[in-house]
Amino acid sequence: MTEEEILNKLFQKWCGNKANSIQKLPLSGSNRAYYRIKHHDKTAIGVINQDKKENIAFLQFTHHFRSKNLQVPEIYAEDLENNCYIQQDLGDETLFS
């Protein structure tokens, strides 16, 4: 299965519909692959990262920060077996920009 197919399956699990579009985004300071996934008015960022330990740490930190009401993207769904998760889409601005 391709990265796009894996993310589309996870997106469908979260939103109940298959994506209308999946657009790969430029690398942004790490080895993670980012994708903008859309279905009409629903949008999310799909993340593929082969470093399972890094994924676990990122997800744990994110859940903890959100529990403290800190402004971090919401995690919509995760699939650690396939090294991916989908999170809230906050737009086009990156840390580097």
LUMLO-504086 format. One line per 5 residues: number of its first residue (from 0); for each residue y, x, z of C-alpha. Coordinates in steps of 0.1 Angstrom, whole numbers, plus 5000, padded with zeros to 4 digits. Layout:
BEGIN
NUM = Y/X/Z | ... .
END
This chain:
BEGIN
0 = 5000/5000/5000 | 5035/5013/4992 | 5063/5016/5018 | 5080/4986/5002 | 5048/4965/5005 .
5 = 5043/4974/5041 | 5079/4966/5050 | 5078/4933/5030 | 5047/4922/5049 | 5065/4930/5083 .
10 = 5097/4913/5070 | 5077/4882/5061 | 5061/4882/5095 | 5096/4882/5111 | 5115/4858/5089 .
15 = 5087/4837/5074 | 5095/4845/5038 | 5089/4874/5014 | 5119/4895/5005 | 5140/4887/4974 .
20 = 5150/4924/4973 | 5142/4957/4989 | 5166/4985/4983 | 5159/5021/4994 | 5189/5036/5011 .
25 = 5200/5073/5010 | 5186/5096/5037 | 5209/5098/5067 | 5204/5127/5089 | 5166/5124/5095 .
30 = 5133/5121/5077 | 5132/5084/5082 | 5132/5063/5051 | 5155/5033/5053 | 5154/5001/5032 .
35 = 5177/4971/5031 | 5155/4940/5029 | 5169/4906/5020 | 5158/4870/5016 | 5187/4848/5008 .
40 = 5208/4847/5040 | 5184/4869/5061 | 5188/4907/5060 | 5173/4936/5079 | 5169/4973/5077 .
45 = 5133/4985/5073 | 5124/5019/5087 | 5095/5041/5078 | 5089/5073/5098 | 5057/5092/5098 .
50 = 5064/5107/5133 | 5047/5081/5155 | 5059/5097/5188 | 5095/5095/5176 | 5090/5059/5166 .
55 = 5077/5050/5200 | 5105/5068/5218 | 5132/5052/5195 | 5118/5017/5201 | 5115/5022/5239 .
60 = 5151/5035/5241 | 5164/5006/5219 | 5146/4980/5240 | 5159/4996/5272 | 5195/4999/5259 .
65 = 5195/4962/5247 | 5182/4952/5282 | 5214/4968/5296 | 5235/4949/5270 | 5245/4981/5251 .
70 = 5254/4977/5215 | 5224/4989/5195 | 5206/4972/5166 | 5181/4946/5176 | 5145/4954/5167 .
75 = 5131/4924/5149 | 5095/4935/5143 | 5074/4967/5146 | 5041/4979/5131 | 5033/5013/5147 .
80 = 5000/5015/5129 | 5020/5017/5096 | 5048/5038/5111 | 5075/5012/5105 | 5098/4987/5121 .
85 = 5126/4964/5110 | 5159/4961/5127 | 5192/4944/5126 | 5214/4952/5095 | 5248/4963/5107 .
90 = 5263/4970/5073 | 5269/5000/5051 | 5288/5023/5075 | 5267/5053/5086 | 5271/5077/5115 .
95 = 5282/5104/5090 | 5308/5082/5073 .
END
